[in-house]
Amino acid sequence: MIKPTQILERQPNPATFDAAKGLGLTDLQAMLVANRLQNPQQLDEIVFPKLKHIQPPLELKNADFAAKLIADAVQSGQTIVLATDYDTDGVTSAWVATTALSDFFGVNPQRIRHIIGERKSGYGITDEVVDRILAIEEPVALVISADQGSSDEARIARLKEAGIPVCVTDHHQLPIEGPPPSAVCTVNPQQSGCDYDKTVAGCFVIFLVMAQVRQELISRGYLSAQTPSLKPLALNVSLGTVADSVSLKSPNNRAIVRTGLQMINRFQSPAWQAMKELNDNQGQPFDAEFLGFQVATRINAASRVSDVTTAFHFLTAHDLSQAKSYLQQLDEDNLNRREQQNEMLLQAKERARELYHPNKYSLAVKLQGNAGIQGIIASRIGEQYGVPTVAMTDLEDGFLAGSGRGIVDEVDLRAAFQWMSEQDSELFSSMGGHKGAAGCMIPIEKYPLFSELFETAIQAQLGTTAPSPRVFTDGQLHPSQLTPPLIQEINALEPFGREWPKPLFKGIFRISSIKSVGQTQTHLSLKLSSDQGTEHSAIFFNGKESAHDQDPFSSGDWIECAYQPALNRFFGRTNIQLRIQAAHKL
């Protein structure tokens, strides 16, 4: 039986609260900031993020060397290959590099070859990617990886043997032996001796490198000193940053996302014009949550069920008609992904019920189905049980592909995988990722050992108490605060995301009415009354496991719940709706 979700309160830091008030924030805003930030240093950069706050590219180890290599390739007249990952971070990395090379540095697009890995072939510079590079007939000046490459020494060595140099740009954790020695250069903030922010996404790293390439080409006289800055690339760096769930407590990430969102909401790009036509976010500006749940899901769907290049073509569309055509395909892919996801989720829930017990620290769930969907499955199952989870899909070639989610803030998945590999050097065929999300491929016969080692690794990180589902709230609001101006007050602290979560509040209410709604009849629509008699509408998405389950609550029940306030527009009226994330009967 799943443990009940604990509804906990964050504890504000008094010094941060006082400092936030000194910046002119309201009491509520100062409390929200103090709940998320234990150290008031860099408070101004975090609360009021601006592009000028970003650490300069030269603070990124080897960025200057990489810029010289890429500048040489630009001037060589030969082919430049971009090898990027298949997720939104990888696709936006490809967009950043391509746009910088062609639109800012004048490289003929015919000289740029994109090789975006196939999700079914596994993460990183795979042998399949290397084969595609080696098949290029024209001379290759340089292969630039983005959002991958740090753990791909064996494949990079193949390219080196063929006389093709590789410059790695990445943000994932490096293997214990360090950067790939066969690469001519590695730019990764995780490597030893680099003082740059460790939380930036892969698209941010290639953005910084390309900014330094611009400086290098200007210093060589190849570009004019008046060549525009690469600031416009923040447009989609913000998308990749949000999609990769990196820390939004980082001043660097907050600055690039805030700047990018400002550009997105001007809707000057065909891709974003098409997105607005498809979903205008109820007339509200696109925010980080919209990027993550409405845009990134569609881009990721391309690699999960169809052709990842559709997503790249969508971002690089030259007119609205072209962008709408690609977006239509992405939308269809996303619907297909949802259907496959629902089928796999039923499998995963059944398997998780068999594996779970109250003293379980982790879950490694083996499934049949589309390997591209397992990351979503890992998130759903992990959140349901409150434990780190790896969803693994049988590739039917002797291997399992796995995607893991840390779920518990204290867990470092990448460190767990590294420890596991040290216990058995043949456990992983490949692995990569970072603290909160990681992927791997293992021989299918190693699954029992993987499950055992994963449980041991997580237990070692968490100690003597097995994890359980929990949500952290920002405390209680007075019923008089639950009015539309509350949303504007909260949104001033955007962008929200990992480590800077959207505010979640705790409340005690009496249920006036309850009914199942939605196509699946698993969502609950409620009318809630406070102890002061004010009534609020609420929605509890997936409040039931299935349509056949009995409602967990009845009219007249008092409940304690964790909820997010949101605007709800209905017949021209705007009210607050409470979006419940967890609830239990009192």
C-alpha positions, 0 to 999 in steps of 0.5 A: 500500500502506498504511504499517504502523502505528507503535506509539509511546510517550508521554513523561511530564512529570516535574513532572506525575508528581511533582505527581500523586504528591503528590495521592495517585495510584499510580505507574501513575496518576501516569504516565498523568496525566504522559503526558497533561498537560505542564503540572501547572497545574489538576491537581487540577481535572483529576484530581478534576473537580467542578462547582464547578470550572466557569468561571462563565457571566459569563466567557462573552462576551455570556452576560449580554446573551443572558440578558436577551434570553431572559428578555424572550422568556420574559416576552413570552408569545410563541413561542420557537423553538429551532433546533439541529443534528441530531447528538447535541450538537444534540439534547442542546442542544435538550433542555437549552434545552427543559427549562430553559424549561419545567421551571425557568422555567415556560414553557408547552411549547406556546410552545416550537417545536423546529426541528432541521435535517435532515442531508440539507439540510446543516449549520447554519441552512439555508434549509430551517430558515428556511422552517420558522421563517417558516411559524410563524403565531404571533408569534415572540419570539426564535429561539435557535440552539444548536450552530450559527449562527455561519456562517449570516449569509445565513439569519439576515439573512432572519429579520431582514428578517422581523422575527424576532430571532436569538440565536446560541449556538454553539461552532464556529469563526467565519468570518474576518469574525466573528459574524453581524452580523444576529444580535441576539447571538452567544454563542460562546467562539471569538469575539474578546474571549472568554476562556472555554474554547474546547473546550466543546460546543454543549450546554455553551454553551446550558447556561451561557446558561440558567444565566444566564437563571435568574439574570436571571429571579430578579433581575427577581423573575419567579422565586423566589430558591429556584428550583433550580439547573440542575445536573440538566441536566448529565445530558445535557450530559455525553452531548452533550459526549462525543459531540462529541469535544471535549477531555476534558483541559479542567477544564470538560468533565471536570467536566460529564461526571463530574457527568453520569455520576454522574446517569446511573448513578442511572437516574432518567430514563426514557431512561436506564432504557430504555438500561440495559434494552437494554444494562447494560454488563455490569453496569458503570457507564456511562462516557464510552466507553459514552456515545460508542459505545452511546448517541450512535451510536443518537441520531446514527442517527436523523438519518442514516437516519430522523427526528431528532425520535425522538432528541429524544423519547427524551431527553424521554420522560416514562415508561419505556414511552415511552422504550423505544418511542423507543429501539426505533426508534433501535436499528432506525435504528442497525441500518439505519445499520450496513447502509448503512455497510458498503456505503458503506465498501466503496466508500470502501475501493476509492476510497481504494486508488485515491487513496492513495500513500505521499506522500499527506497527505490523502484526499477520497473521493467516494461514492454513498449516505447523506450521513448516514453519511459522517462515520463513513466518514471516521473509518474510512478516515482511521484506516486510512491515518493521514491527514486524510480527507473523505468526500463524498456525491453529493446528486444535486442538483449538490452534494457533502456532505462530512464530515471528520475530522482524524485527525492531532492536529496538523491543524486541519480548520476552519483548512484549510477556511478557507484553502481558501475564501480560495483560491476564494470559490465553493468552499463552499456551506456549511461549519462545524465545529472542529479535529478534525471539520468538514463542508461542501457544495460544487458537484460540479464543484469536487470536483477543486479541493477535493481539490487544495486540501485536500491543499495545506492539510494539507501546509502544516500538517504539513510535509515528512513525509506522515502515517502510521497511528500509535498512542501507548501508555503503555508496557509493563505487567508481566504481574503487573499484568494482573489485574482490579484494574488496571481499577479503578485506571485508571477512577479517571482517568475520563472518557476521550476526546479529548486524555485518551485511554483508556490504551493499552499496548504489549506483546510476546507469543507467539501460542499460538492464533488464529482468526477470529470474529464474524459477518463473520469479520474479528475475531481471537480470540487466546491470547497468552503473555508471555516470562514464560509468563503467558497472556492472551486477546485480541481484535483487532476488524477484524484482517482486511480481509475474511473471505477474507483470510489471517490476518495472524499464525500460532500461534508468531509473536511480535508487538508490539501496542498494546492496551487492558486490559478486563474479560471476564466468562465463565461467572461468571469475570472476567478481563482481556482485551486489546483489540488496536488495532494489531499487527505481527510481530516 
